[in-house]
Amino acid sequence: MNNLTKMNILKPAEEIFEAIVDPVKIGNFWFSSSSERWEEGKTITLTYEEYNAAGDITVKELEKNKRIVFEWAGDHIVTITFVESENNSTIIEINEEGFKEESENLIGDLVDNKEGWVYMLTCLKGYMEHGVNLRASLVK
């Protein structure tokens, strides 16, 4: 089972793509840090300082300014797609697959997952459109 989340950001796909794959920029809206630049075939360590947590993702596919596919949480596949419109805005689509339909907590897992992606996309929108780091108050 999958969970799809979308948001429109008033910036070109190239700028948004770069913010995600660049280990310096990612801390302004998503993870506190990324061990290195995201590239196809690499395993990247992502850290959340505010939650005292870290974990690895494996970048499965990377098509510049179009899509990123990575695996995390053991068996979850996340596909981030960048759909650019004529007015230099981009719809970011995040599709996460790997939820077990037979799980007792399926609804809770899907809701928690959706909340996480909406939070990330909201922080990304604030950073890209206004230069604001909405995560900054959490990492103190």
Number of C-alpha atoms within 10 A of each C-alpha: 10 14 17 16 17 15 16 17 21 18 18 20 24 15 12 21 20 16 20 21 18 17 20 15 17 20 20 23 25 26 20 22 19 24 14 15 15 21 18 15 12 16 17 19 14 21 19 16 14 14 10 7 11 14 12 17 20 18 20 17 16 18 13 14 17 15 18 23 20 22 20 15 10 9 10 15 21 22 20 21 21 24 16 20 14 7 9 12 17 22 18 22 19 23 17 24 16 16 19 12 11 7 10 9 12 14 12 11 15 17 12 12 17 17 13 14 21 16 16 17 22 18 18 26 22 17 21 20 11 10 12 15 17 18 20 13 8 9 10 7
